[in-house]
Amino acid sequence: MSAPNGSAIHLRERFSEIPNNIFIPVTTDEEYDQEDGPAVVELDRDGLPEDPTELCTLLENEQSPRKFWMQIALAYARLRRLDTAIEIIKQGIPHQTSDQEKLPMLHCLTYLFLERSRTAPANAESGSAEQTKQHFLQLATQTINEAARIDPSSPLVTLTTGIFAVFQSSTPNSTERTHKLDTALRSFDRVIQQASKRGNMLATMGKARVLYGKKRYEQALACYQEVLQKRPDMDPDPRIGIGLCFWQLGHKEDAQKAWARALELNPDSKVANVLMTEYYLHVTSTIPEHEPDFAINYKNAINHTQRAYKADKNLAIANSAFATHFLAKKGFPQCESLAKKATQYSDVPAISSDAYFTLARKFHAEGNHQEAFANYRKSDQAREGGWLPAKLGVGQVQILLQDISGAKLTFEGIVQEHPKCVEAKTVLGTLYANEVLSSIPRSGFTASKDDISELHRKAILLLDSVRNTWKADNTIDPAHETILLTLSRLYEHDQPEKSRQCLEQVEKMHIAAAESAEGDEDTPAAVPLQLINNMAVMCWNQGQYAKARELYQRALSGIPQLKQQDETADTDALATTLTYNLARCEEAAGNLDEAITQYEKILQHHEHYIDANMRLAYIFAKRHGVNSEAAQSKITQLMSTDGNNLEVRALYAWFLNRQRRKPPTNIGEDPEQRHFKNTLQTHDKHDRYSLTGMGNIYLMAAREMRRETDPEKEKRRKTYEKAVEFFDKALQLDPKNAYAAQGIAIAMVEDKRDLRGAVSIFNSVRDTLSNDVHAVINLGHCLAGLEQWGRATEMYETAITKFNQGRDPNLLAAIGRVWYVRGKREAHKNPKEAYEHINTALKYAKDALELAKESPIFMFNVAFLQSELVNQIMLLKETQRNVAIMEAAAIELDEAVKSFLALSTNSHPPYPPKELEARANLSRTMRKQLDRRIASQREYETTTSARLASARAQREKEIAAEQEARRRKQEAEEEKKRKIAEERRRLVEEAREFAARKAEEEQEREERDATRKRGRTEGRNKRGPKRDVVDSDDDDLGAGYESDNRSRSRSRSEAAEPRKRKKSGETPGKKKEPPRKKKKLTRGGSSSGKYKSKDTIDSADEEALDDLDSLDEDDAEMPPSSSAPVPAEKSGAEDDEEVEAVTSTARRGKKRVVDDDEEDEIEDKDIDMGDAPPVPQDDEED
């Protein structure tokens, strides 16, 4: 780059105005002065003494002007001895004789304070006497205030105030930062306005810096470019600011060029070197590490960082960059010292945050979690609004410190503030999943509490959203695989299909990895066999037994290859597990023979494999019965070999339960009770299965006890209490034992009728035992007892639909009972709705009877509801029923009579036969009443239908009349609109034609006038003598022209006088009226501007006046129009406005007669005055 005059640019050195040698005048005797000239003390600006005390004393004694004080102080500042310079200025200020002399020194002192604050640490170390940056800023504040008191209007005070505000804007508080930047911007703008045309470049630089801080990068760039154009040698270099603006605007390469140029002019610029480091680090972030360009650019970044560090070893950003470099190289001691220095000397929040973050990572890598946590916190707090990487570090360290609750709060805050942060959602979802999976047993429970269910939902939501970011990517990634496996476990019980899909995606990842590594087709060994086993288990749980069988066999066939690849793998245990799972799959599919074959295959290698023996015993019991020889032999063998195993004892208890014929009269004689008692006494008194089984035995015994007398009731109550004791002990050992909780709830209902307490327990049991229908049915019974009909019906219907219990007649009868009781409660309040409820109950009762056709109870239920339905119909009003439903009810009632009579002769009637016969007789009586009601209803409907038909016909006529009236009205309105639109179009067309004729006539008139003017001009030139050309500055031009005009005007006026009198009705003898004021005629109205319009009508003789008179007379007969054509597209309101404008214009222009005096004025307009300004004219001529 070159200067505007073509010379090379060299940045102006700071303090260049300080002379190389400073000459301080001193006083001496007169003789010496006369012989050798004035006595001076010479100082070399590069050789100043270490102690300036003598210099200050000299300046005081000699009462030297402020110039020497300032030169010496700035000479010390040039040598970076700012503290010495500050002391010299402080000593010099009191020796100035006036405030005007003090003012420059105060400004100089403010500058020195600000410059010193740049090198001072932002945070002093403990025990250090070094002053901080804030200390020097406070001193600068005091100095500025003192300068402002002397001369508040001084541009230097304003400029210094702006610069100081920029210094103060380095604060993490956005409100305070904005306020300081606004203050600085006002100060710089004021200085720029007060400056000369050349401007104040320092104020412009300050304004650019403020605009950059306010993120108005385009405006800041313009200011920096202005400084560069006017002062290319400016220090500080505007190229650095230009590069920063380009960087923020996304032009990275342009920024690099600007900074490179700044380094060409000043290779030691620490700021430019740091910015070049930032550029090369940005380039490396876009290049893979294995490419050669990565190493080249990274080396360039380190080189520029070294240059910046050599220029200023306390430069915070350079220290921070080097600390990050040494952290990557695991040079922890150097990393710590550099990062601490960066935190000490940085006043920029972002740099301080980076330094604290580097320190935290260093402590994190060393395992010092407490220090890492503290520095992550400082890094987060250093930036306003926090910093995401530091927040993530805080959460990670909290997990390492086992503060799981704090970690969840941290990551919840991150996810709320940064919804797209994949890392935070991954960690938070994993924390939720671990808590859920540790709280939910793997035995089919989905949740035990509401909060666990909510955590379950949140974990799935978070991890699934993370999965969606790379769902289509099958690249193997340990983090992705972990997320998918966790999601599979979370989906396992609620959404098994999605669980299986997660496992299949993991399988695809392994297949893709194997293909990319070997280039071969997929083989069973390419996928972990444990993963295949899990996929098979998911298919088995979903009932996809064929798919599960295929996967198990695939995994078994891959065991030999796994053994070849990894000799240390426990293939025997894996094969045993896979074979057992395959046998369970065959058993679930109903292939019992194949299942037995697989179990026996296991027993060939592991004779005492308990689970296989237990499954064989269970299969024999299901196939041949619990009393069969095969089942008894197998269970006896199990009890003899593994009788101490609690699982085997539980299976034996199941055998005993299935062998029971009827409840024993004495609980102590029950074999199952003795077995449970023996288990609790001799094997494990805390066996939860035995405790729950004991509770069930006492519960069933209490249910069968008689309760007619008080002793029997008391015995029954104590038996229930005994059952509750066993259930309660089981719950103490396992608070999530839903079976024990359900036993307590049943005892509460049957013994104490505590329905509300039982409902809360059954709700918890239902949430825990998600696959147990009995919990849902029991909850429905309790809700029905509490008359919560809607919820009870919902529970019953859930049992029917979800658990395939639609074939249970008892459940259908229970639902019908709920609908019946609900209808009876509303029989009088809402008869119509009660009828619907009873009808629904009848439907369920018929469905139950269809499943148990020989059951007298269900037959009675149907007959009873049929009679109740008739009762409810007779309660309905005539408007709420009709003949059809009444006749249908009559048929139902006839069937009820038959059913009651049939039940009365049944061998096992539900009620005494006489009561059933009485109900049949009552139904016959109701049938007669119903017949009378049917006749009455039919008569009512006939009468009502006739009235309704008449009213309907009348209403249809009224509606037709209203529609016809609306149609006619609409047609009339449309016709009116059409006529108006047609009239508007006609007027617009006439106005357009009139405007065209006027334009043609105007053009013809102008052509005639131009012809006459040329003729008169030629005539004057022939008659009169030639006139010399006069300059536009000649004063006689106006006078000569005016006299010629007046002579011509008089001759024409005299000739036209008889005609004018004739037209106006005057006689020659009458006294002449005073002349009227004359106005020029313009086309389209008078000009609204300063200058007169050129579109004037020129009339030079009588013929022109006659033409104008005839035109005015014609105008009176022609339609009004505007002077411009009207666009054809306009219509409606716009057309009206145009027509009105044309009419008003024509009215204003009517009957306008131009006299001779006005002709003279009009002719004046024809003279070309060149570029001379228009001369105002009076309305009348002299």
ROLO-223120 format. One record per residue (C-alpha): residue in one letter; x, z, y negated. Coordinates in steps of 0.2 Angstrom, whole numbers, plus 5000, padded with zeros to 4 digits. Last residue first. Layout:
N
aXZY/...
***
This chain:
1182
d476849244744/e476449234762/e475249344771/d475449434787/d477249484784/q478549414795/p479949514805/v481449404807/p481849374825/p483649394831/a484849254829/d485349164845/g484848994839/m483548994825/d482648834831/i481248794819/d479648774827/k478948954824/d478948914805/e477648774809/i476448914815/e476649004799/d476248844789/e474748804800/e474148984796/d474148934778/d473148784782/d471748864791/v471548894809/v469748924815/r469449044830/k467649014836/k467949104853/g469549184859/r468949364861/r467449304871/a468549194882/t469649344886/s468249454890/t467449324902/v469049294911/a469449474913/e467649504920/v467849364932/e469449434938/e468749604940/d467249544950/d468449444961/e469449594965/a467849694969/g467349564982/s468449424985/k470249374983/e470949244995/a470749094984/p471949154971/v471349144953/p472249014942/a472949084926/s472249074908/s470649174914/s468949094914/p467349104905/p466048964908/m465948824896/e464748804882/a465548904869/d467248834873/d466648664868/e466448724850/d468148804850/l468848634857/s468048534843/d468748654830/l470448644838/d470448454838/d469848454820/l471248564816/a472548454824/e471848304815/e471948394798/d473848424800/a475248524807/s474348624820/d475548724832/i474648834845/t475848974849/d476549004867/k478249054861/s477749234860/k478249344846/y479649474850/k479349664852/g478249644867/s476349654869/s476149474865/s474349434859/g473049364871/g473049234885/r473749094874/t474349144857/l473549114840/k474449184825/k473649304813/k473149284795/k472549414784/r471149354773/p471349264756/p470449344742/e468849254738/k468849104727/k467549114713/k466148984716/g466248814706/p466848714721/t465448764732/e465748874748/g464748844764/s466248884776/k466248714783/k466048614767/r467248734758/k468548694772/r468248504771/p468448504752/e470048614753/a470948504766/a471948404754/e472348544743/s472948644758/r474048504764/s474948484748/r475148674746/s475848694763/r477148554761/s477748634745/r477748814753/n478748754768/d480048674757/s480248824747/e480448944762/y481748834770/g482748834754/a482649024753/g482949064771/l484548954772/d485249004755/d486049164763/d487249064774/d487649164789/s486849044801/d487948914794/v487248764784/v487248584789/d487248474774/r485648404769/k485248214769/p484148164755/g482348154757/r481148004762/k481947934778/n482348114785/r480648174780/g479748024789/e480848054805/t480348234805/r478548194802/g478448074817/r479348204828/k478148334824/r476648214827/t477348174845/a477648364849/d475848404843/r475148264854/e476148334869/e475648504866/r473848454864/e473848364881/q474648514890/e473348634883/e471948514888/e472648504906/a472848694906/k471048724900/r470448604913/a471348704927/a470748864920/f468948794920/e469148744938/r469748914944/a468349004934/e467048894943/e467848924960/v467849114956/l466049114951/r465449014966/r466449134978/r465649284970/e463949204971/e464249174990/a464849354993/i463349424984/k462149304994/r462949365010/k462949545006/k461049525002/e460749435019/e461749575028/e460749705020/a459049625024/e459649595042/q460049785043/k458449835036/r457549715049/r458449785063/r458249965058/a456349935057/e456349855074/q457350005082/e456150125074/a454650035080/a455350025098/i455750205098/e453950245092/k453250135106/e454350215119/r453750385113/q451950335115/a452350275133/r453350435137/a451950545131/s450650455141/a451750455157/l452150645154/r450250685152/a449950585168/s451350675177/t450750845172/t449050825179/t449750755196/e451150885196/y449951025193/e448750965207/r450250955219/q450851125215/s449151205218/a449051115235/i450851175239/r450351355233/r448851355245/d449951295259/l451251425255/q449951565256/k449451505274/r451351495279/m451651675272/t450251735284/r451151645298/s452851725293/l452051895293/n451451865311/a453251815316/r453951965308/a452752075317/e453251995333/l455152025330/e454752205326/k453752225342/p455252145352/p456452285346/y457952205336/p459452105341/p458552045357/h459552055373/s458351985387/n457551875374/t455651885374/s455551945356/l456951815351/a455851675356/l454351735345/f455551765330/s456251585333/k454651505334/v454051585318/a455651545309/e455451355314/d453751355306/l454551435290/e455851295290/i454451165290/a453551255276/a455151255266/a455351075267/e453551055261/m453951175246/i455551075243/a454550915242/v453050985232/n454151035217/r454951185210/q455551255193/t454151195182/e452851285194/k453751445192/l454851515206/l454351675215/m453451575229/i455151485232/q455951655234/n454751705248/v454951545257/l456851565257/e456651735264/s455751665279/q457051535282/l458451675280/f457651785293/a457551635305/v459351585303/n459951765304/f458951795320/m459751645328/f461451715323/i461051875332/p460251795347/s461851705351/e461551555363/k461951425350/a463651495345/l464451365335/e462851285329/l462251455325/a463651485313/d463351315304/k461451365303/a461951525295/y463051435283/k461651325277/l460451475276/a461651565264/t461751405253/n459751405252/i459851585248/h461051555234/e460051405227/y458451505227/a459351645218/e459851515205/k458051465202/p457351645202/n458551705188/k458251885184/h456951915197/a457851855213/e459651885205/r460152025217/k459351945231/g460351785229/r461951875229/v461451965245/y461051805253/w462651715247/v463751855253/r462851855270/g463151675272/i464951695270/a464951835283/a464051725295/l465351585293/l466651705297/n465751765312/p465451595318/d467351555318/r467651365320/g467951345301/q469451455303/n470751315300/f471951435290/k471851355273/t470051285273/i469051425282/a470151575276/t470151505259/e468251485260/y468151675264/m469351725250/e468351625237/t466751685243/a467351865240/r468051825223/g466351755218/w465351885225/q466252035218/e464852155224/l466152285228/g465652275247/a465952085245/l467652115238/c468052225253/h467452105266/g468451965257/l470052065257/n469852085276/i469651905278/v471251865268/a472251995277/h471551935294/v472151755290/d473951795292/n475151655286/s475451725268/l475851895275/t476651965259/d475451905246/r473951945257/v474652115260/s474852145242/n473052095239/f472452195254/i473252355246/s472352325229/v470752295238/a470852445249/g470952565234/r469352485227/l468452485243/d468752675247/r467352685260/k468152845266/d468352815285/e468052635288/v468752575271/m470252685269/a470652655288/i470652475285/a471852495270/i473052605280/g473152475294/q473452335281/a474952435274/a475652455291/y475452265294/a476252225277/n477852315281/k478752285264/p479052475261/d480052485277/l480552655283/q479252745272/l477952605276/a478152645295/k477952825291/d476352785282/f475652685296/f475952825308/e475152955297/v473652835293/a473252825312/k473253015313/e472153025298/y470952905306/t470953015321/k470653165310/r469053085303/r468453035320/k468653215326/e467653275310/k466253155313/e466153205331/p466053385326/d464753345313/t463553255325/e463153075326/r464853005324/r465352925340/m467152865342/e467452675344/r468252655327/a469352805329/a470052735345/m470452575336/l471352655322/y472352775334/i472952625344/n473352525328/g474452675321/m475352685337/g475752505336/t476352525318/l477552665323/s478152565338/y478552415328/r479452525315/d480652595327/h481152755317/k481052875332/d482252755341/h482552765360/t481952925368/q480552995358/l479952835348/t480152725363/n479252855374/k477852865362/f477652675361/h477552665380/r476352815382/q475152735369/e475252565378/p474852655394/d473252735387/e472952905395/g473453005380/i472152915370/n470752985380/t469152885382/p470252735385/p469752565376/k469252435388/r470152315400/r471952325393/q473152205401/r473452105385/n474052265376/l475252315391/f476052145389/w476252165371/a477052335374/y478252245385/l478752125372/a479052265360/r480152355373/v481152195375/e481452185356/l481952365356/n483352335369/n483552495379/g482552415394/d483852275395/t484252255413/s482752355421/m481552305407/l482052125408/q481852115427/t480052195425/i479652065412/k480151925423/s479351995439/q477752035430/a477651855423/a478051775439/e476851885449/s475351855437/n474551995428/v475051935411/g474251765414/h474951615423/r475451505408/k475451625394/a476251765404/f477551635412/i477951575394/y478151755388/a479351795402/l480351635399/r480451675380/m481051855384/n482451785396/a483051655383/d483051795369/i484051915380/y485551795385/h486051905400/e486551755411/h487551665398/h488151495405/q486751465418/l485551565406/i485751435393/k485251295405/e483751405411/y483151405393/q483351215392/t482351185408/i481051315404/a480751215387/e480651055396/d479351125408/l478351205393/n478251045384/g476851105372/a477651055356/a478051235352/e478951255368/e479951095366/c480451165349/r480951335356/a481951245369/l482851145356/n483251305346/y483951385361/t485051225365/l485651225347/t486151405347/t487051395363/a487951235357/l488551325341/a489151475351/d490151365363/t490751255348/d491651405340/a492851295330/t494751325332/e495051155340/d494451065325/q494350875326/q494250865345/k492951005346/l491950925333/q491850765343/p491250855358/i489950945348/g489150785341/s487950755355/l487150925353/a486850885334/r486050725338/q484950815352/y484450945339/l484050805326/e482950705339/r482050855344/a481650905326/k480950725323/a479850735339/y479250915334/q478650875317/g477551035316/q478251075298/n479151225305/w480051115318/c480450985304/m481351125294/v482251195310/a482851015313/m483551005295/n484451175298/n485251115314/i485850955306/l486651055292/q487451165305/l488151005313/p489050965297/v488750775294/a490150645297/a490250705315/p488550615319/t489350455315/d488950345300/e489750175299/d491650155295/g492550135279/e493550295282/a493450395266/s492050305257/e491050305273/a491350485276/a490950535258/a489350435258/i488750515274/h489150685267/m488150655252/k486750585262/e486650745272/v486550845257/q485050735251/e484250765268/l484450955266/c483550945249/q482150835257/r481950965270/s481551095257/k480450975248/e479350965264/p479451145267/q478551185251/d478051375251/h479151445265/e480751345264/y480651295245/l481851435240/r483051405255/s483051215251/l483451255233/t484951355238/l485551215249/l485351085235/i486251195222/t487651225234/e487851045238/h487850995220/a489251125216/p490251065231/d490150885225/i489950745237/t489350585228/n487550545232/d487050525214/a485150485212/k484750665209/w486150695196/t485150765181/n483650795192/r484550925201/v484851035186/s482951025182/d482651075201/l483851225199/l482951285183/l481151265190/i481551335207/a482351485200/k480951515188/r479551505201/h480451625213/l480751745198/e478951735195/s478551775213/i479751915213/d478951985197/d477251975206/k477852075221/s478152045239/a478451865240/t478451715252/f478651815268/g478951695283/s480251805293/r481751775281/p481351925271/i481151915253/s482052025241/s483751965244/l483151785243/v482251815226/e483751905219/n484951775225/a483851635218/y483651715201/l485551725199/t485751545206/g484451485193/l485451575179/v487051495184/t486351325186/k485351335170/a486851395160/e487951245167/v486651115164/c486451155145/k484951045141/p483851195135/h485151255123/e484451405113/q483251465127/v484451415141/i485851515132/g484751665129/e484251665147/f486051655152/t486451815142/l484951905148/k485351865166/a487251915164/g486652085157/s485552115172/i486952055184/d488252175176/q489352165192/l490952145181/l491251975188/i489451925183/q489751995166/v491351895165/q490351735169/g488951775156/v490251805142/g491151645146/l489551545145/k489251625128/a491051575123/p490751395128/l489051395118/w489651455102/g488651575091/g487351545077/e488751565064/r490351555072/a491551705074/q490251795084/d490451685100/s492351695099/k492351885096/r491151905111/y492351795122/n493751905116/a492852065122/f492351995139/a494151935142/e494852105138/q493652185150/h493952055163/n495852065165/g495951955180/e497351855173/a496351695172/h495051785162/f496351865151/k496951685146/r495251615145/a494851755132/l496351725122/t495951535121/f494151585116/y494851695102/a495851555096/d494451435096/s493251555087/s494651585074/i494851395071/a492951375070/p492751515058/v494051455046/d494951595038/s496451585050/y498051685049/q497751825061/t496651735074/a497951595074/k499351725076/k498451805091/a498251635099/l500151595097/s500651765105/e499451755119/c499851575124/q501751615124/p501451755136/f500251655147/g501251505150/k499951435163/k500351255158/a498451235153/l498651405143/f500251335135/h499351185128/t497851295122/a499051415113/f499851265105/a498251205098/s497851375091/n499551395083/a499351225075/i497551275069/a498251435061/l499651375052/n500851525051/k502351425058/d502151305043/a503051135043/k503751165060/y502051195067/a501351035059/r502850935067/q502551015083/t500650975083/h501150795079/n502250785094/i500950875106/a499550745101/n500750605104/k501150675121/y499350675125/n499150495119/i500550435131/a500050545146/f498250475145/d498750305142/p499650305159/e497950325168/h497750475181/e496950585168/p495550475165/i495350415147/t493950465134/s494550645132/t496350575129/v495750485113/h494950635106/l496650735109/y497450585100/y496350605085/e496450795084/t498350785084/m498250655070/l497250785060/v498550915063/n499950795057/a498950755041/v498650935037/k500550975040/s501150845028/d502950825032/p502950635034/n502250615016/l501950435011/e501950365029/l501050525035/a499550485023/r499550305029/a499350375047/w497950485041/a497050345034/k497350235049/q496750375060/a495050395050/d494750205052/e494950215071/k493750365072/h492350275062/g490950395067/l490350455050/q491250625053/w492850535056/f492750415042/c492450565030/l493950655037/g494950505035/i494450485017/g494850665014/i496650645021/r496850485010/p496450584995/d498250664995/p498350834987/d499350774977/m498750614969/d499950464970/p498550334972/r497750404956/k496350284950/q495950194966/l496350344977/v495250464966/e493850344967/q494050324986/y493950514988/c492350514977/a491550374987/l491950465004/a491150624998/q489550524994/e489550455012/y489950615020/r488550725013/k488950855025/k488850995012/g490651035015/y491050855013/l490050854996/v491151004991/r492750924995/a492250764986/k491750874971/g493450954971/m494350784972/t493350734957/a493750894948/l495650854951/m495350674946/n494650714929/g493950554921/r494850404913/k493250384902/s493650554895/a493150724903/q491650834898/q490550754912/i491850774925/v492050954920/r490250994921/d490150904938/f491551004945/s490751164940/r489051124946/l489751074963/a490751234964/t489151334962/d488251234975/l489651254987/k489651444984/h487751454987/t487851355003/r489251465010/e488251615006/t486751555015/s487751485030/n488651645033/p490251605043/t491251605027/s492551485020/s491551445004/q492651574994/f494051444992/v492751314986/a492151444974/f493851474967/i494051284964/g492451274955/t492851424944/t494551354940/l493751194934/t492551284923/v493951394916/l495051244913/p493551154905/s493551294892/s491751344887/p492051534892/d493551554881/i494251724881/r492951814892/a493151664905/a495051694906/e494751884910/n493451834923/i494551704931/t495951844932/q494751964941/t494251834953/a495951784957/l496451964961/q494951974973/l495551814981/f497251894983/h496552044992/q495351935003/k496851835010/t497651995016/q499052105010/e500552145021/a500752325024/s500552315043/g499952465053/s498552365062/e498852185060/a498152105044/n496651985046/a496551835035/p498451825034/a499151775018/t499851595016/r498351515008/s497951674998/r499651644989/e499051474983/l497451554976/f498451694968/l499651574960/y498251464954/t497451614945/l499051664937/c499251484930/h497451494923/l497951664916/m499551594908/p498551454901/l497351574892/k498651694886/e499251584872/q497451554866/d497151744867/s498551774855/t500251854853/q500851834871/h501951974877/p500552054888/i500451894898/g502351874902/q502452024914/k501051964925/i501751784925/i503351844931/e502551954944/i501551804951/a503051694952/t504051824962/d502551844974/l502451654975/r504251624981/r503851454989/l505351374980/r504151284969/a503351444965/y505051514958/a505051354947/l503251384943/a503651564936/i505251494926/q504251364918/m502751474914/w503751604906/f504751474897/k503151384890/r502451554885/p503551564870/s505151674871/q505051844863/e506951844864/n506952024871/e505451994882/l506151824889/l507851914892/t507052054901/c506051944912/l507651844916/e508552004920/t507152064932/p507051894941/d507951964957/e508451824969/p509251724955/l508651544952/g509751404958/d508551264962/r507851274944/d509551284937/l509451394922/e510351374905/v510351514892/v510351444874/a511251464858/p510751344844/g512251234838/d514051264841/e514751294823/q513251334813/d512451444826/y514051534830/e514251584811/e512451644810/d512551774824/t511551764840/t509751734845/v509251654862/p508451484866/i508051464885/f508551294892/i507851254909/n508751134920/n507951024933/p506451014922/i504751074930/e503550934928/s503850894947/f502951054952/r502150954966/e502950794970/r501950644965/l501650534980/h502650374980/i501750214979/a502750044979/s502549944963/g501349804962/n500549854945/p499049924955/a500150034966/s500649964982/m500050005000/
***
